[in-house]
Amino acid sequence: MAVALYVIAGELSGDAHGAGMLRALRSMHPNLEIHGAGGPEMRAVAGPGLKDWVEDAAVMGLWEVLKRYGWFKQRFAEMLAEVKALKPKILVLIDYPGFNLRFAAAVKEALPETKIIYYISPQVWAWNKGRLPKMAQLLDEMLCLFPFEKPIFEGAGLPTTFVGHPLVDELEEEREGGGRESDLVALLPGSREREVARLFPMMLEAARRLHLKRPETRFEACGASAKLTARMRELVENAKMQDQVTVREGGAHELMQRAECGVVASGTATLEAAYFGLPYCLVYKVAWPTYLAAKALVKIEHIGLINILAGHKVVEEFIQSEADPLHVEQALGRFLDDIPHREETRQKLLATASKLGGPGAHLRAASAISRWVRKVGSEGK
């Protein structure tokens, strides 16, 4: 009898990480039944039992989620009904804590025998350590990406395995040997529509200012989907910057390896840029209610993952009102004109990124889940 597994990822990064893990897991258990919700990469591995919902589900911030509360409530109810009908032996939740931790509680109540594994641990160490005991009650195992997370979760009584960061596997596959192009600046506003709407016009204005001072400077941006690429090209046209800014669909990792420096939206892309040694400044801007709520909760000095991993400031963080054309233009201009500063930042980024662990994170995560597949499989005999 095949073991049924239900998996949920709600963002493009979680979809990529989930696909790598599922591919390794399926090689270990070819008859594994995979159901759930994720993105196009996970669906390609899992098959029709997994729905592609990430383009609609990937919203960021309290205010943005509240505005779509009805939609999320309906998806939650549909998935819970599906889980109750399928009665999977294992539930794997990938990142996306606002939805997934609530879903874990609902499944724990409805199907207490289902084993719940969390892959890509939520950053409760930053915003709500008080949730750790509750998570220890809900979850059977945590698979974390950063070495400093393991003692935090284990201290709360939650069995935890440090698997390393899956980015290492994914980025190594895309490493290229070409050099960097002089005077090329990367504009990376994120993979969500709202991020692009808030950040890309500001990036374009910073590019305009920089180009006036340094006419030789060129700019490239990457859209995470065809829809976002079209929107970004429209914004470039509205800004009358078609001659200075090129927008391509996809190819962010390749751009990170060609550009001399860049500006990057806070999130996974900041780790990716660091891994490829791209000197950058970080920008973060959300609705003010979301920011004020987050500021009241977050108890850490930095919001950038690379700064948190380093334990000190490696890159500049421009947050909310400071995420403006002037700050970004000045930071980019310094990278372009001050070679020692640019190279020092590059080396610090590479050294910090080395803490993400060696290759094999997908395999290590799949092996941890495989132990549960074998355990529940043997119990069912």
C-alpha positions in Angstrom: 0.0 0.0 0.0 1.5 3.4 -1.1 1.9 6.1 1.5 0.1 9.3 0.8 1.8 12.6 1.4 0.2 16.1 1.4 2.5 19.1 0.8 1.9 22.8 0.8 4.1 25.7 -0.5 2.8 29.2 -1.1 5.6 31.1 -2.7 7.9 30.7 -5.7 11.0 30.1 -3.5 9.1 27.4 -1.6 8.0 25.8 -4.9 11.6 25.6 -6.1 12.8 24.1 -2.8 9.9 21.8 -2.5 10.4 20.5 -6.1 14.0 19.6 -5.3 13.0 17.8 -2.1 10.1 16.0 -3.8 12.4 14.9 -6.7 14.8 13.3 -4.2 12.0 11.8 -2.1 10.3 10.3 -5.2 13.6 8.6 -6.2 13.6 7.0 -2.7 9.9 6.1 -2.8 8.7 5.8 -6.4 5.2 4.7 -5.4 4.7 7.7 -3.0 1.3 9.4 -3.6 1.8 13.2 -3.6 -1.0 15.6 -3.2 -1.3 19.3 -2.1 -0.7 22.8 -3.4 2.5 24.5 -4.6 3.8 25.9 -7.9 4.7 24.8 -11.4 8.0 23.2 -10.4 6.4 21.0 -7.6 3.5 20.1 -9.9 6.0 18.9 -12.6 7.4 16.5 -10.0 4.2 15.5 -8.2 1.8 15.3 -11.0 -1.9 16.3 -11.2 -2.6 15.6 -7.5 -0.8 18.9 -6.7 -2.5 22.2 -7.5 -0.5 25.2 -8.8 -1.6 28.2 -6.7 1.5 30.2 -5.9 0.9 33.2 -8.3 -2.3 34.0 -6.3 -1.1 32.8 -2.9 2.3 34.7 -2.8 1.2 37.9 -1.1 3.3 39.6 1.6 2.3 41.6 4.7 -0.6 41.7 7.2 -2.6 44.4 5.3 -2.3 42.6 2.0 -3.4 39.3 3.5 -6.4 41.0 5.3 -7.6 42.4 2.0 -7.8 38.9 0.6 -9.0 37.2 3.7 -12.0 35.7 2.0 -10.0 34.1 -0.7 -7.5 32.6 1.7 -10.3 31.3 4.0 -11.9 29.5 1.0 -8.6 27.9 -0.1 -7.9 26.9 3.5 -11.3 25.2 3.8 -10.9 23.4 0.4 -7.5 22.1 1.3 -8.6 21.0 4.8 -11.5 19.1 3.2 -9.2 17.5 0.8 -6.8 16.4 3.6 -9.7 15.0 5.6 -10.8 13.0 2.6 -7.3 11.7 1.7 -6.2 11.1 5.2 -2.5 11.3 4.3 0.0 9.7 6.6 2.4 12.7 6.3 1.8 16.4 5.9 4.9 18.5 4.8 4.6 22.2 5.2 7.1 24.4 3.3 7.8 27.9 4.7 4.7 30.2 4.3 4.0 30.3 8.1 1.0 32.6 8.2 -1.0 29.9 6.4 0.9 26.7 7.2 1.0 27.0 10.9 -2.7 27.5 11.1 -3.2 24.6 8.7 -1.0 22.4 10.9 -3.2 23.2 13.9 -6.4 22.3 11.9 -4.9 19.0 10.7 -3.6 18.1 14.1 -7.1 18.5 15.5 -8.9 16.7 12.6 -6.3 13.9 11.9 -4.1 13.5 15.0 -2.4 10.4 13.5 -1.0 12.4 10.6 2.7 13.2 11.0 3.5 16.9 10.4 7.0 17.9 9.2 7.9 21.5 8.6 10.5 22.2 5.9 12.1 25.6 5.8 11.5 26.7 9.3 9.5 29.9 10.0 11.5 32.7 11.4 9.7 32.8 14.8 13.1 33.5 16.4 12.8 37.0 14.8 9.2 37.8 15.5 7.5 35.6 18.0 9.5 33.2 20.2 6.3 32.7 22.2 5.0 30.4 19.4 7.8 27.9 19.9 6.0 25.8 22.6 2.9 25.6 20.5 4.8 24.6 17.4 6.5 21.8 19.5 3.0 20.5 20.3 1.8 20.7 16.6 4.9 19.4 14.7 6.7 16.1 14.7 9.9 17.4 13.2 11.4 20.7 12.0 13.8 20.8 9.1 15.8 24.0 9.4 18.1 25.8 6.9 20.4 27.9 9.2 22.7 26.3 11.8 21.7 28.8 14.5 18.0 27.7 14.3 18.5 24.1 15.5 19.2 24.9 19.2 16.4 27.4 19.2 13.8 24.8 18.1 15.3 21.9 20.1 15.3 24.1 23.2 11.5 24.3 22.9 11.2 20.5 22.7 10.8 20.2 18.9 12.9 17.5 17.2 15.0 19.4 14.6 17.3 18.5 11.8 19.7 21.1 10.2 19.6 20.2 6.5 21.4 23.2 5.1 20.0 25.7 2.6 18.6 24.3 -0.6 19.8 27.4 -2.4 23.3 25.9 -2.4 22.1 23.0 -4.6 20.0 25.2 -6.9 22.5 28.0 -7.3 25.5 25.6 -7.9 23.6 24.3 -10.9 23.3 27.8 -12.3 26.9 28.9 -11.7 28.5 30.3 -14.8 32.1 31.1 -15.6 31.6 34.4 -17.4 33.0 37.6 -15.9 31.1 40.8 -14.7 30.2 43.5 -17.1 31.4 47.0 -16.3 28.8 49.5 -15.4 26.0 47.0 -15.4 23.5 47.4 -12.5 20.9 44.7 -11.5 17.4 45.9 -10.5 15.7 43.1 -8.6 12.3 44.2 -7.2 11.0 40.8 -6.1 8.7 38.1 -7.4 5.4 39.4 -6.1 3.2 41.9 -7.9 2.9 44.2 -4.9 6.7 44.2 -4.4 7.1 45.2 -8.0 4.5 47.9 -7.7 6.1 49.4 -4.6 9.7 49.0 -5.4 10.3 49.0 -9.2 9.2 52.7 -9.8 11.6 53.8 -7.0 14.4 51.7 -8.6 13.8 53.2 -11.9 14.0 56.8 -10.5 17.3 55.8 -8.8 18.5 54.5 -12.1 17.5 57.7 -13.8 19.5 59.8 -11.3 22.5 57.5 -11.5 22.5 57.6 -15.3 22.5 61.4 -15.4 25.7 61.3 -13.4 27.2 58.2 -15.1 25.8 58.0 -18.7 27.8 54.8 -19.3 25.7 52.9 -16.6 23.3 50.3 -17.9 20.5 48.6 -16.0 18.8 45.2 -16.3 15.8 43.8 -14.4 14.2 40.3 -14.4 10.5 39.5 -14.1 9.6 36.4 -12.2 6.8 35.5 -14.6 5.4 36.6 -18.0 2.8 38.7 -16.2 5.3 40.5 -14.0 7.7 41.0 -16.9 5.0 42.7 -18.9 4.1 45.0 -16.0 7.8 45.9 -15.4 8.2 46.7 -19.1 5.1 48.9 -18.9 6.6 50.8 -15.9 9.9 51.3 -17.8 8.0 52.7 -20.8 6.0 55.0 -18.5 9.3 56.3 -17.1 10.7 56.7 -20.6 13.7 54.7 -19.8 13.6 52.0 -22.5 17.1 53.0 -23.7 18.6 52.6 -20.2 16.7 49.7 -18.7 16.3 46.2 -20.2 13.7 43.9 -18.6 14.0 40.1 -19.3 11.7 37.3 -18.2 13.6 35.1 -15.7 17.4 34.9 -15.6 17.9 36.6 -12.2 20.7 34.2 -11.3 22.5 34.8 -14.5 22.1 38.6 -14.0 23.5 38.3 -10.5 26.7 36.9 -12.0 27.1 39.5 -14.7 26.2 42.7 -12.9 28.8 44.8 -11.0 26.3 45.6 -8.3 22.5 45.8 -7.7 19.6 46.7 -5.6 17.6 43.7 -4.2 14.2 43.4 -2.5 14.4 41.8 0.9 13.8 38.1 0.7 15.4 34.9 -0.7 17.0 36.9 -3.5 19.3 38.6 -1.1 20.8 35.2 -0.2 21.0 34.3 -3.9 22.8 37.6 -4.7 25.2 37.0 -1.8 26.0 33.5 -2.9 27.0 34.8 -6.3 29.0 37.6 -4.8 26.9 40.5 -6.1 27.4 43.6 -4.1 24.0 45.1 -3.4 21.8 47.2 -1.2 18.6 45.8 0.3 15.2 47.5 0.0 12.0 46.7 1.9 8.7 48.5 1.7 5.2 47.3 2.7 1.9 48.9 3.7 2.4 51.0 6.8 0.0 49.0 9.0 2.0 45.9 8.1 5.3 47.6 8.9 4.2 49.1 12.2 2.8 45.7 13.3 6.1 44.0 12.2 8.2 46.6 14.0 6.3 45.9 17.2 7.0 42.1 16.9 10.4 41.8 15.4 13.1 41.7 18.0 16.3 41.6 15.8 18.6 44.3 14.7 18.6 43.5 11.0 15.9 42.3 8.6 18.2 41.2 5.8 18.9 37.4 5.9 22.5 37.9 5.0 23.0 40.4 7.8 21.2 38.1 10.3 23.4 35.1 9.1 26.6 37.2 9.4 25.6 38.6 12.8 26.4 42.1 11.7 25.8 44.5 8.9 27.2 43.4 5.5 24.9 45.2 3.2 22.9 48.5 3.6 19.2 48.1 4.5 16.8 50.8 3.2 13.5 50.2 4.9 10.1 52.0 4.3 10.7 55.7 3.8 14.5 55.2 3.4 13.8 52.9 0.5 13.9 55.9 -1.8 15.7 56.9 -5.0 18.3 59.0 -3.3 19.6 56.3 -0.9 19.6 53.7 -3.6 21.3 55.9 -6.1 24.0 56.8 -3.6 24.6 53.2 -2.6 24.9 52.0 -6.2 27.1 54.9 -7.2 29.5 54.1 -4.4 29.7 50.4 -5.5 30.5 51.6 -9.1 33.0 54.2 -8.2 34.7 52.8 -5.1 36.3 49.6 -6.2 37.9 48.6 -2.8 34.4 49.1 -1.2 32.8 46.9 -3.9 35.3 44.1 -3.6 35.3 44.2 0.2 31.5 43.8 0.2 31.8 41.0 -2.4 34.2 39.0 -0.2 32.1 39.6 2.9 29.0 38.3 1.1 30.8 35.2 -0.2 32.1 34.4 3.3 28.7 34.8 4.9 27.0 32.7 2.2 29.4 29.9 2.9 27.5 29.4 6.2 24.5 28.1 4.3 26.0 24.6 4.3 27.3 22.4 1.6 25.5 20.8 -1.4 22.9 18.1 -0.7 20.2 20.0 1.3 17.4 18.6 -0.9 18.7 15.1 -0.4 19.1 15.6 3.4 15.6 17.0 3.7 14.2 14.1 1.6 16.1 11.6 3.8 14.6 13.1 6.9 11.1 12.8 5.4 11.9 9.3 4.1 12.4 8.2 7.6 8.8 9.1 8.4 7.6 7.5 5.2 9.2 4.2 6.2 8.0 4.5 9.8 4.3 5.1 8.9 4.6 2.5 6.1 5.7 -0.1 8.5 3.0 0.8 11.0 0.4 0.4 8.3 1.3 -3.2 7.5 
